[in-house]
Amino acid sequence: MALLGLLTQTAVAAAPQSDVCKVEQDNINTALYVEGMLTQSFRTCSKGTISYIEVVAAVEFDGGTVDVAIMDDTFTPKALQTFTAANYNGTTLILDNLAIPTLNQDEFTLVVRTMNGASCVIPGTDEASLFVGELRLHGDAVAKNVKFSTGIRSADPALLGAQDGRKADYNNDLPNNAVARTASGLELAVPGQCVTAQLESNGVLTVNGGTFLQTFRACERGEFIEAKLATPFVEPGFTFDYALMFMNGDILASGTFTHENVTDGELKLAFDKGSVRKDQTVAIKVTCPEGARMALLAVGVADASFGRLYIDGQSLPFNLAMAAGLKTAIADDILSTQDGRIGLDISAYPIPFGDALNVQVRGTVQEGALLQVLDHQGMPVKAVSLSAGPVDGPIRMDDLGTLRPGIYSLRLLSGRQTVSIRILKG
């Protein structure tokens, strides 16, 4: 798989020491696929000169080129550079060594135009409170801003507030260098009694063909029923294969998806079978057809506490922004010791329970048997004594409405036999 790069915060250019301020959009929770023209407007933060402008972008040239320009409020070009595969640094599009005169709050427009088959993915934000200007894609206004940075240079810091009598009525409340590092604006909400999730992101990973695999751990014993990946772009016209699998290669569940399975930057993957143990490592595997591109929110990591991302078998220090919902094993999660005696098992309903719980006991209990509800620390919060012999009908446990919502255990103690299952309080 062609790894175009994890696009994180500005990696090449930085504001020189003589730059008194910079206008920056540094938040990431989405990405834009550009094949044509994109414009991003912004206002300067000081009187002086614009010294550089930088846009984070993953570019596929395919023999084409990308033009980056900056225009003033009359749409007069002030600087222009053409990027090819030969002069692209792999992560950013930079116009530096500039000296474009500006007053505080002057308006400029950044232009990115792909030509002759070139295309690019640019990370950004759709969080309105972080907008620094208006973005247009192919001429249409889009409620997003791309990740960019521009520095303003001045020989005299006192010029910061100088307006020269112009544009004094402009709002000066620009965002203060937005630096949030989460997939803000993305719900990634999945059903289930417990959820394994990694919602941080500091960049967009673009992939083209091949296979990637993201590992993570089961949050409980049960079955994963759904997962969502933060995928701002999936190439139309292709069918992608996916699977939930164990690390030995055994497939738990599998299916296919297209770009139509992406809603508001979230790709939904459904699973219909496969049991896992608590803390067991599993993986989502996605195979991209040749020529098919995906953009995925990701975060660089120094450890593998959540999981690890593999691309074509190579381990990389990244994790994808994702969530996976698991249905906990209830009636079938039986932990019993039978030793040749008459076996016991239990089930409960309704799940999740509210003020009361009905427990069905199968088997013969011994004198002094005890049925308990335990909290997450293993402490009893409700107990019922049972008479010796077969249990006829369900046992009703009342007065449970004061318990907090969450996962509890139901335990039956009968002589030397112990049976327990997980139950959920709604």
ChimeraX attribute file (.defattr): number of C-alpha atoms within 10 A of each C-alpha:
attribute: neighborCount
match mode: 1-to-1
recipient: residues
	/A:1	16
	/A:2	13
	/A:3	14
	/A:4	19
	/A:5	16
	/A:6	22
	/A:7	27
	/A:8	24
	/A:9	18
	/A:10	16
	/A:11	11
	/A:12	12
	/A:13	17
	/A:14	16
	/A:15	17
	/A:16	13
	/A:17	8
	/A:18	14
	/A:19	21
	/A:20	21
	/A:21	21
	/A:22	22
	/A:23	22
	/A:24	24
	/A:25	25
	/A:26	26
	/A:27	30
	/A:28	33
	/A:29	31
	/A:30	32
	/A:31	28
	/A:32	21
	/A:33	21
	/A:34	19
	/A:35	19
	/A:36	18
	/A:37	17
	/A:38	23
	/A:39	24
	/A:40	22
	/A:41	20
	/A:42	22
	/A:43	21
	/A:44	24
	/A:45	23
	/A:46	28
	/A:47	27
	/A:48	24
	/A:49	19
	/A:50	23
	/A:51	22
	/A:52	23
	/A:53	26
	/A:54	23
	/A:55	22
	/A:56	28
	/A:57	30
	/A:58	28
	/A:59	28
	/A:60	20
	/A:61	20
	/A:62	13
	/A:63	11
	/A:64	15
	/A:65	19
	/A:66	27
	/A:67	16
	/A:68	23
	/A:69	19
	/A:70	22
	/A:71	19
	/A:72	18
	/A:73	12
	/A:74	9
	/A:75	11
	/A:76	11
	/A:77	15
	/A:78	14
	/A:79	16
	/A:80	14
	/A:81	14
	/A:82	16
	/A:83	19
	/A:84	18
	/A:85	16
	/A:86	7
	/A:87	9
	/A:88	16
	/A:89	14
	/A:90	16
	/A:91	21
	/A:92	22
	/A:93	26
	/A:94	21
	/A:95	20
	/A:96	17
	/A:97	10
	/A:98	16
	/A:99	15
	/A:100	17
	/A:101	16
	/A:102	20
	/A:103	21
	/A:104	23
	/A:105	22
	/A:106	19
	/A:107	17
	/A:108	22
	/A:109	22
	/A:110	21
	/A:111	19
	/A:112	23
	/A:113	20
	/A:114	23
	/A:115	16
	/A:116	13
	/A:117	14
	/A:118	20
	/A:119	22
	/A:120	21
	/A:121	25
	/A:122	27
	/A:123	32
	/A:124	24
	/A:125	24
	/A:126	20
	/A:127	16
	/A:128	11
	/A:129	10
	/A:130	21
	/A:131	23
	/A:132	23
	/A:133	19
	/A:134	16
	/A:135	22
	/A:136	17
	/A:137	18
	/A:138	13
	/A:139	11
	/A:140	10
	/A:141	13
	/A:142	14
	/A:143	14
	/A:144	25
	/A:145	31
	/A:146	29
	/A:147	26
	/A:148	25
	/A:149	22
	/A:150	26
	/A:151	26
	/A:152	29
	/A:153	27
	/A:154	19
	/A:155	12
	/A:156	11
	/A:157	16
	/A:158	11
	/A:159	16
	/A:160	17
	/A:161	13
	/A:162	15
	/A:163	15
	/A:164	11
	/A:165	7
	/A:166	12
	/A:167	12
	/A:168	12
	/A:169	8
	/A:170	11
	/A:171	9
	/A:172	12
	/A:173	8
	/A:174	19
	/A:175	14
	/A:176	12
	/A:177	15
	/A:178	17
	/A:179	15
	/A:180	15
	/A:181	17
	/A:182	20
	/A:183	25
	/A:184	17
	/A:185	15
	/A:186	18
	/A:187	15
	/A:188	22
	/A:189	17
	/A:190	19
	/A:191	14
	/A:192	16
	/A:193	21
	/A:194	21
	/A:195	20
	/A:196	19
	/A:197	22
	/A:198	21
	/A:199	23
	/A:200	21
	/A:201	27
	/A:202	24
	/A:203	31
	/A:204	33
	/A:205	25
	/A:206	27
	/A:207	24
	/A:208	19
	/A:209	18
	/A:210	18
	/A:211	19
	/A:212	21
	/A:213	24
	/A:214	22
	/A:215	21
	/A:216	24
	/A:217	19
	/A:218	22
	/A:219	22
	/A:220	22
	/A:221	20
	/A:222	24
	/A:223	21
	/A:224	30
	/A:225	19
	/A:226	20
	/A:227	25
	/A:228	22
	/A:229	25
	/A:230	29
	/A:231	28
	/A:232	24
	/A:233	23
	/A:234	26
	/A:235	18
	/A:236	12
	/A:237	10
	/A:238	15
	/A:239	16
	/A:240	18
	/A:241	15
	/A:242	21
	/A:243	21
	/A:244	27
	/A:245	20
	/A:246	17
	/A:247	12
	/A:248	7
	/A:249	10
	/A:250	11
	/A:251	17
	/A:252	19
	/A:253	17
	/A:254	18
	/A:255	14
	/A:256	14
	/A:257	18
	/A:258	15
	/A:259	18
	/A:260	12
	/A:261	13
	/A:262	19
	/A:263	12
	/A:264	14
	/A:265	24
	/A:266	23
	/A:267	23
	/A:268	21
	/A:269	21
	/A:270	20
	/A:271	18
	/A:272	12
	/A:273	14
	/A:274	15
	/A:275	13
	/A:276	21
	/A:277	16
	/A:278	12
	/A:279	12
	/A:280	14
	/A:281	17
	/A:282	24
	/A:283	24
	/A:284	22
	/A:285	21
	/A:286	21
	/A:287	19
	/A:288	23
	/A:289	16
	/A:290	11
	/A:291	11
	/A:292	18
	/A:293	19
	/A:294	20
	/A:295	26
	/A:296	29
	/A:297	31
	/A:298	31
	/A:299	24
	/A:300	17
	/A:301	14
	/A:302	7
	/A:303	10
	/A:304	13
	/A:305	9
	/A:306	15
	/A:307	20
	/A:308	19
	/A:309	22
	/A:310	19
	/A:311	18
	/A:312	14
	/A:313	11
	/A:314	9
	/A:315	13
	/A:316	12
	/A:317	14
	/A:318	21
	/A:319	27
	/A:320	27
	/A:321	27
	/A:322	28
	/A:323	21
	/A:324	28
	/A:325	24
	/A:326	25
	/A:327	18
	/A:328	25
	/A:329	19
	/A:330	22
	/A:331	18
	/A:332	14
	/A:333	18
	/A:334	18
	/A:335	14
	/A:336	15
	/A:337	13
	/A:338	13
	/A:339	9
	/A:340	6
	/A:341	9
	/A:342	11
	/A:343	15
	/A:344	20
	/A:345	20
	/A:346	21
	/A:347	21
	/A:348	21
	/A:349	17
	/A:350	15
	/A:351	14
	/A:352	16
	/A:353	17
	/A:354	18
	/A:355	13
	/A:356	15
	/A:357	21
	/A:358	17
	/A:359	19
	/A:360	18
	/A:361	20
	/A:362	17
	/A:363	14
	/A:364	19
	/A:365	23
	/A:366	16
	/A:367	13
	/A:368	13
	/A:369	21
	/A:370	18
	/A:371	24
	/A:372	20
	/A:373	22
	/A:374	20
	/A:375	17
	/A:376	10
	/A:377	8
	/A:378	10
	/A:379	12
	/A:380	16
	/A:381	12
	/A:382	16
	/A:383	15
	/A:384	13
	/A:385	13
	/A:386	19
	/A:387	13
	/A:388	13
	/A:389	12
	/A:390	13
	/A:391	15
	/A:392	11
	/A:393	11
	/A:394	16
	/A:395	16
	/A:396	13
	/A:397	17
	/A:398	12
	/A:399	11
	/A:400	16
	/A:401	13
	/A:402	8
	/A:403	15
	/A:404	12
	/A:405	13
	/A:406	14
	/A:407	18
	/A:408	22
	/A:409	20
	/A:410	23
	/A:411	21
	/A:412	26
	/A:413	18
	/A:414	19
	/A:415	12
	/A:416	10
	/A:417	19
	/A:418	19
	/A:419	20
	/A:420	24
	/A:421	22
	/A:422	23
	/A:423	27
	/A:424	20
	/A:425	20
	/A:426	16
